């Protein structure tokens, strides 16, 4: 097989994968739009970033999560202050994941 044939085959495969991902995402977003239960966070009902992350988390089998919005100066605060803002049991329980959006 010539290199051009392999390249065309690879591009075709990548396009099919992208199409499957779009179809799966559309299904999950549809599901997410009808499932605004206890996992909805502080950011609000229509927050697009929160909605996308909810889809990803649910698709990975995570069912218990909470979103929190923090002040812009959050990382200027002490760990104790951050603990209070998030309502964490201790500074050792502070969330280790962060998502930033504008």
C-alpha distances in whole Angstrom, upper triangle without the diagonal:
4,7,8,6,7,10,11,10,13,15,16,16,19,20,21,22,25,26,27,29,30,31,33,35,36,37,39,40,42,43,44,46,48,49,51,53,54,51,52,53,55,53,54,53,50,49,45,44,46,44,41,42,43,40,38,41,42,38,38,41,44,47,50,49,51,51,53,54,56,58,56,58,57,55,59,60,61,60,63,63,59,60,63,61,58,61,59,61,61,59,57,56,54,51,48,46,46,45,46,45,47
4,5,5,6,9,10,11,12,14,16,17,19,20,21,23,25,26,27,29,31,32,33,35,36,38,39,41,42,44,45,47,49,49,52,54,55,52,52,53,55,53,53,52,50,48,44,43,46,44,41,42,44,41,39,41,42,39,39,42,45,48,50,50,51,51,53,53,55,57,55,57,56,54,57,60,61,59,62,62,59,60,63,60,58,61,59,61,61,59,57,56,54,51,48,46,46,44,45,44,46
4,5,5,6,9,10,10,12,14,15,16,18,20,21,22,24,26,27,29,30,31,33,35,36,37,39,41,42,43,45,47,47,49,51,53,49,50,50,52,50,51,50,47,45,42,40,43,42,38,39,41,38,36,39,40,37,37,40,42,45,48,47,49,48,50,50,52,53,51,53,52,51,54,56,57,56,59,59,55,57,59,57,55,58,56,58,58,55,54,53,51,48,45,42,42,41,41,41,43
4,5,5,6,9,10,11,12,14,15,16,18,20,21,23,24,26,27,29,30,31,33,35,36,37,39,41,42,43,46,46,48,51,52,49,49,49,51,49,49,48,46,44,40,39,42,40,37,38,40,37,35,39,40,36,37,40,42,45,48,47,48,47,49,50,51,53,51,53,52,51,54,56,57,56,59,59,55,57,59,57,55,58,56,59,58,56,54,53,51,48,45,43,42,40,41,40,41
4,5,5,6,9,10,11,12,14,15,17,18,20,21,23,24,26,27,29,30,32,33,35,36,38,39,40,42,44,45,47,49,51,48,48,49,51,49,49,48,45,44,40,39,42,40,36,38,40,36,35,38,38,35,35,39,41,44,47,46,48,47,49,50,52,53,52,54,53,52,55,57,58,57,60,59,56,57,60,57,55,57,56,58,58,56,54,53,52,48,45,43,43,41,41,41,42
4,5,5,6,9,10,10,12,14,15,16,18,20,21,22,24,26,27,28,30,32,33,34,36,37,38,40,43,43,45,47,49,45,46,46,49,46,47,46,44,42,38,37,39,38,34,35,37,34,32,35,36,32,32,36,38,41,44,43,45,44,47,47,49,51,49,51,50,49,52,54,55,54,57,57,53,54,57,54,52,54,53,55,55,53,51,50,48,45,42,40,40,38,39,39,40
4,5,5,6,9,10,11,12,14,15,16,18,20,21,22,24,26,27,29,30,31,33,35,36,37,39,41,42,43,46,47,44,44,44,46,44,45,44,41,39,36,35,37,36,32,33,35,33,31,34,35,31,32,35,37,40,43,42,43,42,45,45,47,48,46,49,48,47,50,52,53,52,55,54,51,52,55,52,50,53,51,54,53,51,50,48,47,43,40,38,38,36,36,36,37
4,5,5,6,9,10,11,12,14,15,16,18,20,21,23,24,26,27,29,30,31,33,35,36,37,40,41,42,45,47,43,43,44,46,44,44,43,40,39,35,35,37,35,32,33,35,32,30,34,34,31,32,35,37,40,43,42,44,43,45,45,47,49,47,50,49,48,51,53,54,53,56,55,52,53,55,53,50,53,52,55,55,53,51,50,48,44,42,39,39,36,37,36,38
4,6,5,6,9,10,11,12,14,15,17,18,20,21,23,24,26,27,29,30,32,33,34,36,38,39,41,43,45,42,42,43,46,43,44,43,40,39,35,34,36,34,31,32,34,31,29,32,32,29,30,33,35,38,41,40,42,42,44,45,47,49,47,50,49,48,51,53,54,52,55,55,51,52,55,52,50,52,51,53,53,51,50,48,47,43,41,38,38,36,37,36,38
4,5,5,6,9,10,11,12,14,15,16,18,20,21,22,24,26,27,28,30,32,32,34,37,37,39,41,43,39,40,41,43,40,41,40,38,36,32,31,33,32,28,29,31,28,26,29,30,26,27,30,33,35,38,37,39,38,41,42,43,46,44,46,45,44,47,49,50,49,52,51,48,49,51,49,46,49,48,50,50,48,46,45,43,40,37,34,34,33,34,33,35
4,5,5,6,9,10,10,12,14,15,16,18,20,21,22,24,26,27,29,30,31,33,35,36,38,40,42,38,38,39,41,39,39,38,36,34,30,29,32,30,27,28,30,27,25,29,29,26,27,30,32,35,38,37,38,37,40,40,42,44,42,45,44,43,46,48,50,48,51,51,47,48,50,48,45,48,47,50,50,48,46,45,43,39,37,34,34,31,32,31,33
4,5,5,6,9,10,11,12,14,15,17,18,20,21,23,24,26,27,29,30,32,34,35,37,39,41,38,38,39,42,39,39,38,35,34,30,30,32,30,27,28,30,27,25,29,29,25,27,30,32,35,38,37,39,38,41,41,43,45,44,47,46,45,48,50,51,50,53,52,48,49,51,49,46,49,48,51,51,49,47,46,44,40,38,35,35,33,34,33,34
4,5,5,6,9,10,11,12,14,15,17,18,20,21,23,24,26,27,28,30,32,33,35,37,39,36,36,37,40,38,38,37,34,33,29,29,30,29,25,26,28,24,23,26,26,23,24,27,29,32,35,34,36,36,39,39,42,44,43,45,44,43,47,48,49,47,50,50,46,47,49,47,44,47,45,48,48,46,45,43,41,38,36,33,33,31,32,32,34
4,5,5,6,9,10,10,12,14,15,16,18,20,21,22,24,26,26,28,31,31,33,35,37,34,34,35,37,35,35,34,32,30,26,25,27,26,22,24,25,22,21,24,24,21,22,25,27,30,33,32,34,33,36,36,38,40,39,42,40,40,43,45,46,44,47,47,43,44,46,44,41,44,43,45,45,44,42,40,39,35,33,30,30,28,29,28,30
4,5,5,6,9,10,11,12,14,15,17,19,20,21,23,24,25,27,29,30,32,35,36,33,33,34,37,34,34,33,30,29,25,25,27,25,22,24,25,22,21,24,25,21,23,26,28,31,33,33,34,33,36,36,39,41,39,42,41,41,44,46,47,46,48,48,44,45,47,44,42,44,44,46,47,45,44,42,40,36,34,31,31,28,29,28,30
4,5,5,6,9,10,11,12,14,15,17,18,20,21,23,24,26,28,29,31,33,35,32,33,34,37,34,34,33,30,29,26,26,27,25,22,23,25,21,20,23,23,20,22,24,27,29,32,32,34,33,36,37,39,42,41,43,42,42,45,47,48,46,49,48,44,45,47,45,42,44,44,46,47,45,44,42,40,36,35,31,31,29,30,29,31
4,5,5,6,9,10,11,12,14,15,16,18,20,21,22,24,26,27,29,31,33,30,30,31,34,32,32,31,29,27,24,23,25,22,19,20,22,18,17,20,20,17,18,21,24,26,29,29,30,30,33,34,36,39,38,41,39,39,42,44,45,43,45,45,41,42,44,41,39,41,40,43,43,42,40,38,37,33,31,28,28,26,27,27,29
4,5,5,6,9,10,10,12,14,15,16,18,20,21,22,25,25,27,30,31,28,28,29,32,29,30,28,26,24,21,20,22,20,17,19,20,17,16,19,20,17,18,22,23,26,28,28,29,28,31,32,34,36,35,38,37,37,40,42,43,41,44,43,39,40,42,39,37,40,39,42,42,41,39,37,35,32,30,27,26,24,25,24,26
4,5,5,6,9,10,11,13,14,15,17,19,20,21,23,24,27,29,31,29,29,30,33,30,30,28,26,25,21,21,23,21,18,20,21,17,17,21,20,17,19,22,24,26,29,29,30,29,32,33,36,38,37,40,39,39,43,44,45,44,46,45,41,42,44,41,39,41,41,43,44,43,42,39,38,34,32,29,29,26,27,26,28
4,5,5,6,8,10,11,12,14,15,17,18,20,22,23,25,27,29,27,27,29,32,30,29,27,26,25,21,21,22,20,17,19,19,15,15,18,18,14,17,19,22,23,27,26,28,28,31,32,35,38,37,40,39,39,42,43,45,43,45,44,40,41,43,40,37,40,39,41,42,41,40,37,36,32,31,28,28,25,27,26,28
4,5,5,6,9,10,10,12,14,15,16,18,20,21,23,25,27,24,24,26,28,26,26,25,23,22,18,18,19,17,13,15,16,12,12,15,15,12,14,17,19,21,24,23,25,25,28,29,31,34,34,36,35,35,39,40,41,39,41,40,37,37,39,36,34,36,35,38,39,38,36,34,32,29,27,24,24,22,23,22,25
4,5,5,6,9,10,10,12,14,15,16,19,20,22,24,27,24,24,25,27,25,25,23,21,20,16,17,18,15,13,15,16,13,13,16,16,14,16,19,21,22,25,24,25,25,28,28,31,34,33,36,35,35,39,40,42,40,42,41,37,38,39,37,34,36,36,39,40,39,38,35,34,30,29,25,25,22,23,22,24
4,5,5,6,9,10,11,13,14,15,17,19,21,24,26,24,24,26,29,26,26,23,22,21,18,19,20,16,14,17,17,13,14,17,16,13,16,19,21,22,25,25,26,26,29,30,33,36,36,39,37,38,41,42,44,42,44,43,39,39,41,38,35,38,37,40,41,41,39,37,35,31,31,27,27,24,26,25,26
4,5,5,6,9,10,11,12,14,16,16,19,21,23,21,21,23,26,25,24,22,21,20,17,17,18,15,12,14,14,10,11,14,12,10,13,15,17,18,21,21,23,23,27,28,31,34,34,37,35,36,39,40,41,39,41,40,36,37,38,36,33,35,34,37,38,37,36,33,32,28,28,24,25,22,24,23,26
4,5,5,6,8,10,10,12,14,15,17,20,22,19,19,21,23,21,21,19,17,17,13,14,14,11,9,11,11,8,9,12,11,9,13,15,16,17,20,19,21,20,24,25,28,31,31,34,32,33,36,37,38,36,38,37,34,34,35,33,30,32,32,35,36,35,34,31,30,26,26,22,22,19,21,20,22
4,6,5,6,9,10,11,13,14,16,19,22,20,19,22,24,22,21,18,17,17,14,15,16,12,11,14,13,10,12,15,14,12,16,18,19,19,22,21,22,22,25,26,29,32,32,35,34,35,38,39,41,39,41,39,36,36,37,34,32,34,34,37,38,38,37,34,32,29,29,25,25,22,23,21,23
4,5,5,6,9,10,11,13,15,18,21,19,19,21,24,23,22,19,18,18,16,17,17,13,12,14,13,10,12,14,12,11,14,16,17,17,20,21,22,22,26,27,30,33,34,37,35,36,40,40,42,39,41,40,36,36,37,35,32,34,34,36,38,38,37,34,32,29,29,26,26,23,25,24,26
4,5,5,6,9,10,10,13,15,17,15,16,18,21,20,19,17,16,16,13,14,13,10,9,11,9,6,9,11,9,8,11,12,14,14,17,17,18,18,22,24,27,30,31,34,32,33,36,37,38,36,37,36,33,33,34,31,28,30,30,33,34,34,33,30,29,25,25,22,22,20,22,21,23
4,5,5,6,9,10,11,14,17,15,14,17,19,17,16,14,12,13,10,12,11,8,8,10,9,6,10,12,11,11,14,15,16,15,18,17,18,17,21,22,25,28,29,32,30,32,35,35,37,35,37,35,32,32,33,30,27,29,30,33,34,34,33,30,29,25,25,22,22,19,20,19,21
4,5,5,7,9,11,14,18,16,16,18,21,20,18,15,14,15,13,15,14,11,11,14,12,10,13,15,13,13,16,17,18,17,19,19,20,20,23,24,28,31,32,35,33,35,38,38,40,38,39,38,34,35,35,32,30,31,32,35,37,37,36,33,31,28,29,25,25,22,24,22,24
4,5,5,6,10,12,15,14,14,17,20,19,18,15,15,16,14,16,14,11,12,13,10,8,12,13,10,11,14,14,15,14,16,17,18,19,22,24,27,31,32,35,33,34,38,38,39,37,38,37,33,33,33,31,28,30,30,32,35,35,34,31,30,26,27,24,24,22,24,23,25
4,5,5,7,10,12,11,10,13,16,15,14,11,11,12,11,12,11,7,9,10,7,6,10,11,9,10,14,14,13,12,14,14,15,15,18,20,24,27,28,31,29,31,34,34,35,33,34,33,30,29,30,27,25,26,27,29,32,32,31,28,26,23,24,21,21,19,21,20,22
4,6,7,10,13,12,11,14,17,15,13,10,10,11,11,13,12,8,11,13,10,10,14,14,13,14,17,17,17,15,17,17,17,16,19,21,24,27,28,32,30,32,35,35,37,35,36,34,31,31,31,28,26,28,29,32,34,34,34,30,29,26,27,24,23,21,22,21,22
4,6,9,13,12,12,15,18,18,15,12,13,15,14,17,14,11,14,15,12,12,16,16,13,15,18,17,17,15,17,17,18,18,21,23,27,29,31,34,32,34,38,37,39,37,37,36,33,32,32,30,27,28,29,32,34,35,35,31,30,27,29,26,26,23,25,24,25
4,6,9,9,9,13,16,16,14,11,13,14,14,16,13,10,13,14,10,10,14,13,11,13,16,15,14,12,13,14,14,15,19,21,24,27,29,32,30,32,35,35,36,34,34,33,30,29,29,27,24,25,26,28,31,32,31,28,27,24,26,23,23,22,24,23,25
4,7,7,6,10,12,13,11,8,10,12,13,14,11,10,13,13,10,11,15,14,12,15,18,17,15,12,13,13,12,13,16,18,21,24,26,29,27,30,33,32,33,31,31,30,27,27,26,24,21,22,24,26,29,29,30,26,25,22,24,22,22,20,22,21,23
4,6,6,10,13,14,12,11,13,15,16,17,13,12,15,15,11,13,16,15,13,16,18,16,14,11,11,11,11,13,16,18,22,25,27,30,27,30,33,31,32,30,30,29,26,25,25,23,20,21,22,24,27,28,28,24,24,21,24,22,22,21,23,23,25
4,6,8,11,13,13,12,15,15,17,17,14,13,16,15,12,15,17,14,13,17,18,16,13,10,9,9,9,11,13,16,20,23,26,28,25,27,30,29,30,27,27,26,23,22,22,20,17,17,18,20,23,25,25,21,21,19,21,20,20,20,22,23,25
4,6,10,11,11,11,14,13,15,14,10,11,13,11,8,11,13,11,10,14,15,13,11,8,7,6,6,8,11,14,17,21,23,25,23,25,28,27,28,25,25,24,21,20,21,19,16,16,17,19,22,23,23,19,18,16,18,16,17,17,19,20,22
4,7,8,8,7,10,10,12,12,8,9,12,11,9,12,14,13,12,16,17,16,13,11,10,8,7,7,10,12,16,19,21,24,21,24,27,26,27,25,25,24,21,21,20,18,15,17,18,21,23,24,24,20,19,17,19,17,17,16,17,17,20
4,6,7,8,11,10,12,11,8,10,13,11,10,14,15,13,14,18,18,18,15,13,11,8,5,4,6,8,12,15,18,20,18,20,23,22,24,22,22,20,17,17,17,14,12,14,15,19,21,21,22,18,16,14,17,15,14,13,15,15,17
4,6,9,11,10,13,12,10,12,15,14,13,17,18,17,18,21,22,22,18,17,15,12,8,6,5,6,10,12,15,18,16,19,21,20,22,21,21,18,16,16,15,12,11,13,15,19,21,21,22,19,17,15,18,16,15,14,15,15,16
4,7,8,6,10,9,7,10,13,12,12,16,17,16,18,21,22,22,19,18,16,13,10,7,7,6,10,12,14,17,16,19,21,21,23,22,23,20,17,19,18,14,13,16,18,22,23,23,24,21,18,16,18,16,14,12,12,12,13
4,6,6,9,10,8,10,13,13,13,16,18,17,18,21,23,23,20,18,17,15,12,10,10,10,13,15,17,20,19,22,25,24,27,26,26,23,21,22,21,18,16,18,21,24,26,26,27,24,22,20,22,19,17,15,15,14,15
4,6,9,11,9,9,12,13,12,14,17,17,17,20,22,22,20,18,17,15,13,12,13,13,17,19,21,24,23,26,28,28,30,29,29,27,24,25,24,21,20,21,23,27,29,29,30,26,24,22,24,21,20,17,18,16,17
4,6,9,8,8,11,13,12,14,17,17,18,20,22,23,21,19,20,17,15,13,15,14,18,19,21,24,23,26,28,29,31,30,31,28,26,27,26,23,21,24,26,29,31,30,31,28,26,23,25,21,19,17,16,14,15
4,6,5,6,9,10,11,13,15,15,17,18,20,21,19,19,18,16,13,11,12,11,15,17,18,21,20,23,25,26,28,27,28,26,23,24,24,20,19,22,23,27,28,28,28,26,23,20,21,18,16,13,13,11,11
4,5,5,6,9,10,11,13,14,15,17,19,20,19,19,19,16,15,13,14,14,17,19,19,23,22,24,27,27,30,29,30,28,25,26,27,23,21,24,25,29,30,29,30,27,24,21,22,18,16,12,12,10,11
4,5,5,6,9,10,11,12,14,15,17,19,17,17,17,14,13,10,12,12,15,17,17,20,19,21,24,25,27,26,27,26,22,23,24,21,19,22,23,26,27,26,26,24,21,18,18,14,12,9,9,7,10
4,5,5,6,9,10,10,12,14,15,16,14,14,14,11,10,7,10,11,14,17,18,21,19,21,24,24,26,25,26,24,21,22,22,19,17,20,20,24,25,24,25,21,19,16,17,13,12,9,11,10,12
4,5,5,6,9,10,11,12,14,15,14,14,14,12,12,10,13,14,18,20,21,24,23,24,28,28,30,28,29,28,24,25,26,22,20,23,23,26,28,27,27,24,22,19,20,16,15,13,14,13,15
4,5,5,6,9,10,11,13,15,14,14,16,13,14,12,15,16,19,22,22,25,23,24,28,28,30,28,30,29,25,26,27,24,22,24,25,28,29,28,28,25,23,19,19,15,14,11,13,12,15
4,5,5,6,8,10,11,12,11,12,13,10,11,10,13,14,17,20,20,23,21,22,26,26,27,25,27,26,22,23,24,21,19,21,21,24,25,24,24,21,19,15,15,12,11,9,12,12,15
4,5,5,6,8,10,11,9,9,10,9,9,9,13,15,18,22,23,25,23,24,28,28,29,27,28,27,23,23,24,22,19,21,21,24,25,25,24,21,20,16,17,14,14,12,15,15,18
4,6,5,6,9,10,10,10,13,12,13,13,17,18,22,25,26,28,26,27,31,31,32,30,31,30,27,27,28,26,23,25,25,27,29,28,27,24,23,19,19,16,16,14,17,17,19
4,6,5,6,9,9,11,13,12,14,13,17,19,21,25,25,28,25,26,30,30,31,28,30,30,26,26,28,25,22,24,24,26,28,27,26,23,21,18,17,14,14,13,16,16,19
4,5,5,6,5,7,9,8,11,12,15,18,20,24,25,27,24,25,29,28,29,26,28,28,24,24,25,23,20,22,21,23,24,24,23,20,19,15,15,12,14,13,16,17,21
4,5,5,5,6,9,10,12,14,17,20,23,27,28,30,27,28,32,31,32,29,31,30,27,26,28,26,22,24,23,25,27,27,25,22,22,18,19,16,17,17,20,20,23
4,5,7,9,12,13,16,17,20,23,26,29,30,32,30,30,34,34,34,32,33,33,29,29,31,29,25,27,26,28,29,29,28,25,24,20,20,18,19,18,21,21,24
4,6,9,12,12,15,17,20,23,25,29,29,31,28,29,32,32,33,30,31,32,28,27,29,28,24,26,24,26,27,27,25,22,22,18,18,16,17,17,21,22,25
4,6,9,11,15,17,20,23,26,29,31,32,29,30,34,33,33,30,31,32,28,27,29,27,24,25,23,25,26,27,25,22,22,19,19,17,19,19,23,24,27
4,6,7,11,13,17,20,22,26,27,29,26,27,30,29,30,27,28,28,24,23,25,24,20,21,20,21,23,23,21,18,18,15,16,14,16,17,20,22,25
4,6,10,13,16,19,22,26,28,30,27,28,31,30,30,27,28,28,25,23,24,23,19,20,19,21,23,24,22,19,19,16,18,16,18,18,21,23,26
4,7,11,14,17,20,23,26,27,24,25,28,27,27,24,24,24,21,20,21,20,16,16,16,17,19,20,19,16,16,14,15,14,16,17,20,22,25
4,7,10,14,16,20,22,23,20,22,25,24,24,21,22,22,18,17,18,17,13,14,14,16,18,18,18,14,13,11,13,11,13,14,17,18,22
4,7,10,13,17,19,21,18,19,23,21,22,20,20,19,16,15,16,14,10,12,12,15,17,17,17,14,13,10,13,11,12,13,15,17,19
4,7,10,14,16,18,15,17,20,19,21,19,19,18,15,15,15,13,10,12,13,16,18,18,18,15,13,10,13,10,10,10,12,13,16
4,6,10,12,14,12,14,17,16,18,16,17,15,12,12,12,9,7,10,12,15,16,16,17,14,12,10,13,11,10,10,11,13,15
4,7,9,12,10,13,15,15,17,16,17,14,12,13,13,9,9,12,14,18,19,17,19,17,14,12,14,13,10,10,10,11,12
4,7,8,6,9,12,11,14,13,14,11,9,11,11,7,8,11,13,17,17,16,18,16,13,12,14,13,11,11,11,12,13
4,5,5,9,10,10,13,14,15,11,10,13,12,9,11,14,16,19,19,17,20,19,15,15,17,16,13,13,12,13,13
4,6,8,9,10,14,15,17,13,12,15,15,12,14,17,19,22,21,19,22,21,17,16,17,16,13,13,11,12,12
4,6,5,7,11,12,14,11,10,14,14,12,14,17,18,21,20,17,20,20,16,17,17,17,14,15,13,15,15
4,5,5,9,9,11,9,7,10,11,9,10,14,14,18,16,14,16,16,12,13,14,14,12,13,12,15,16
4,5,8,9,11,10,8,12,13,11,13,16,16,18,17,13,16,16,12,13,13,13,11,13,13,16,17
4,7,9,12,10,9,13,14,13,15,17,18,20,18,15,18,18,15,16,16,17,15,17,16,18,19
4,7,8,6,6,10,11,10,12,14,15,17,15,12,16,16,13,15,16,17,16,18,17,20,21
4,5,5,6,9,10,11,12,14,13,15,13,10,13,14,12,15,15,18,17,20,20,23,24
4,5,5,6,9,10,10,12,10,12,9,6,9,11,9,11,13,15,15,18,19,22,24
4,5,5,6,9,10,10,9,10,8,6,10,11,10,13,15,18,18,21,22,25,26
4,5,5,6,9,10,10,12,11,9,13,13,11,14,16,18,17,20,20,22,24
4,5,5,6,8,8,11,10,8,11,11,8,10,12,14,13,16,16,19,21
4,6,5,6,5,7,6,6,9,8,6,9,12,14,15,18,19,22,24
4,5,5,7,9,9,9,12,11,10,12,16,17,17,19,20,23,24
4,6,8,11,12,11,14,13,10,12,15,15,15,17,17,19,21
4,5,9,10,10,12,10,8,9,12,13,13,15,16,19,21
4,7,9,10,12,10,9,11,14,16,16,18,20,22,24
4,5,7,8,6,6,8,12,14,15,18,20,23,25
4,7,8,6,8,11,14,17,18,21,24,26,29
4,5,5,7,11,13,16,18,21,23,26,29
4,5,5,9,11,14,16,19,21,24,27
4,6,9,10,13,16,19,22,25,28
4,6,9,12,14,17,20,23,26
4,6,9,11,14,17,20,23
4,6,8,11,14,17,20
4,7,10,13,17,20
4,7,10,14,17
4,7,10,13
4,7,10
4,7
4
